[in-house]
Amino acid sequence: MSQSDPSGPPASAVDAAPVVPSDLTFDERLAERLIASEVLYRGRVLEFRVDTVERADGHRARRDVAAHPGAVAIVAVDPEGCVLLVRQYRHPAGRILLEIPAGTLEVDPATGITEDPEGAARRELEEETGHRAARWERLTDFWTAPGFATERMTLYLAGELRPADGDRRGPDEDEALQLVRLPWREAVAAGLRGEIGDAKSLVGLLWLARRLEGGEGS
């Protein structure tokens, strides 16, 4: 049999690689354009969907996505230099984890407006630890799991803590928490030893260590 078969498509049509316009930047070549989206399930917090995307070279792929409204986490330091942490059972992890206070941004069901992150941080600190803070500083924000989730978390530093008064807001009904105070150096050391396995807490504690040890950005 000859290598060229006139009855079939030319070899170049079969073997040709996708063509990318030469005038695109590298970022434009990496970017993916949304073609279609199918919602599979809407829960109390998360929406699960499958997105079809297309790259600049025409290649298409399907992405599993967990849509999340966003969240906040708080590194709270009391006047004695202790970090306020909470112990709680995390069902997906199958164990009790030691974490900094955190929570999901609330979404108004009537308007669809998402809660302001700083307001959410103040609420979560009071609900989970029973404290309020007079001093707040936004440290950074980051994607928690960008491979499949849209959750973007804003990290705050809270100081000048005081116990909430009689109208304190408590934890949600489905939360059972234990408050733990650790000197900040012990908390950082626990993270470095692998005793704190929660990602947001590690990020927060390393930010705190950088700040209190007088590093860049202190």
Summary of the structure (lengths in Angstrom):
residues: 218
radius of gyration: 24.1
end to end distance: 74.7
largest distance: 90.0
contacts: 576
relative contact order: 0.15
helix: 21%
strand: 39%
